[in-house]
Every structure is written in C-alpha cells, then in structure tokens.
C-alpha cells in the first residue's frame, strides 16, 4: 500500500491561522533529452519532461509543496524503458504523469519536519538519493525530520513507507513487463522494474560540522523492501571529509567505511570502503577515486536506494552491484570556467571476490549554462568489457530549463 499521506495533507490545512498572511508561489521547468545506445543491440529514445510546482506558505511555521511531473517519449520501438520491456536497450525515461512531490513542512528555529511525498538526498546520494539524472525522479512517501544543534551540526531521521521509483506508476507489478513467450504465457514484470517498492525503512544520519576544514558523519540505515526482499539490508557507516585551501591550491579528501547485513540471503558484515582525493588549481581539479563494494560468500554490498548512475560509470553496465562485488578505481579531471563545465573520468572495474577485471570505462560530461535557468549538456560513456564481448557506448544530449 502506498503511503501518500493525503488525509494528513488535507487536515493540516484546516488548522491554518486565519490571520496569517498566506503566500503562494508557482514555478515550472522542463528538460528535453535525446539518448542513443550503441552496443550488441543498439537503440535510441527522445523524451520531454514538464514539471510544475506550487509552494504555499500558510503560516510562519507551516508550508506545503506540490509538484507534478509529466514525461512524454518517442522512438518506442527502439528502446525499452522499464515499463515496456521489448528486448531493446534499456533507457529508463518512461512516459507518464504523476505527483513527484506533495508534502507538508513544519519549520521551527532548529527543527524541520516534512510529511508526504518528497525527495530525500543524503550526503552525496551514494546510499539514498533521487536518481535525478532520469526524467522521472525517485521520490519517497516518507516522514523526514531534522534537528540542528551546536553551531552547524544536525541529526536527521527519516521513515520511508514507499519508494516511487524512476519507472513510474505504470510499471505495476500486476501487469506484464514484456510480450507473450513462445508457449503463449505472459511472464510477470520483474520486481527490479516495479514502479513502486513498498518499504519499512528507517534512516538515521548524524553530521558533525563544527570545525573549519573537517566534517564527520555517521549513519545507520535499516531498509526493509516488501516488494523485493533481496534489497533489504542494514547498513552502518561513517565518513570523514577534509577541505583546505592554500593560496590558489585546494585540497580535499574523503574517507568512508561501512558494513552491511543483508536479511533475505543471510549475509552479514559485507564491507564498503571509499577513498577520494582532489587537488585543484584555479579552474582545474584532478580527482582520484577508489571504492570497494565488497563480496562475501557469493553476495555483495548493495545500494538499492542510491543514485547509482553517478557512481558506477555513466554507461550503466556496472550500475547494480554484481554478486562478485566491485572495485572501482578511477581518475578524473574537472575544468570549470563559467558558463562551461567539462568533467572526464576513466574507470577500471574489477571483481572484489578475486580481483579479476570486469572492464574499463571512459566518461565525458560537457555542460554549457549561459544563464541560471538554462543548461545544455552532452554526456558520453564508452565501456569496454574484459571478456571481449561488444562494447557499450551511450550518448545523452539534454537541454534543461529551470531544473
């Protein structure tokens, strides 16, 4: 059952202070995209996202926010989108119209609570995020609370009742995901392609940010996925970040470690490690990244609610952690000189179980933002597998307004 919290949303409006100065602000945005895949089976898609939202201030402490997304697409015979699984390459921008967000927010001096459908992005979105690259963003039917303390630290707790995934409401588990099989039967849609995953998920996050150059976080995530039990897990971890500037040179370092227990398959203490460093001079930054999603007894550390597209290579070949685990070694270069931003990375992917190579990937991202509300971007990805099978090349060309 989806947790949309609509009765609470309506009832809260009935207690608005009649003497409050009520304000409403409307806004909208859009994104047009052309995507192309060149692999063993090639495909293409074109899509358009239209997004409108209404932000209402009902009193000094009470606000509401409603956001509706509508996505249209073409070249439907040339790609699968997660709702239609037709044997063509998967490009996860299915058409549909739905509420992207609809929540009530209570704001105090040091306290914030949101109730309803909302985006929740934790830190860099490695473990929990919106997958905002895709046209249909992942949002959550959730209770979100945050308490600020000391001078700049905070504790956050969220309860998620449902994950509204990028495949949208039309990807219902009660309908087939592909056409009839040769024997005339129609298979059910795979759970990994459901548009909704019902959850009993608890997320706790502590951020200690009281020093000039360092930041420490600790987190505990207990994710129970009722529609896909294999994604259920308990993850505990901590990270340390250091940022420092001497003259024109900037240094940064991030260290992170976590441990995960997977309930459905009874695997415990799966490890996660991250080391990332960056050295910047003026508009240029050199980045080195090493990440391990560890393996034990045929199972690997997973990130089922994360924005995985931005971490495991933009080609998406290693986007869902294989059972062998993954070691991702990459170097990158970032150049920024407004209105242009260019970022490139080269990845080497290896299995954690034995260190054997999976493949190599080169990524390039170019964006041009001539004004705050306009952005034109080109994203290229090329993945070469180690087993000499067909390489995968992807191209995404986007124009976004006010997103």
Buried (B, 14 or more C-beta within 10 A) or exposed (E): EEBBBEEEBEEBEEEBEEEEEEEEEEEBBBBBBBBBBBBEEBBBBBBBBBBBBBBBBBBEBBBBBBBBBBBBBBBBEBBBBBBBBBEBBBBBBBBBBBBBBBBBBBBEEEEBBBBBBBBBEBBBBBBBBBBBBBBBBBBBBBBBBBBBEEEEBBBBBBBBBBBBBBBBBBBBBEEEBBEEEEEEEEEEBBBBBBBBBBBEBBBBBBBBBEEEEBBBBBBBBBBBBBBBEBBBBBBBBEBEBBBEEEEEEBBBBBBBBBBBBBBBEEBEEBBBBBBBBBBBEEEEBEBEBBBBBBBBEEBBBBBBBBBBBBBBBBBBBBBBBBEBBBBBBBBBEBBBEEBEBBBBBBBBBBBBBEEEEBBBBBBBBBBBBEEEEEBBBBBBBBBBBBEEEEBBBBBBBBBBBEB
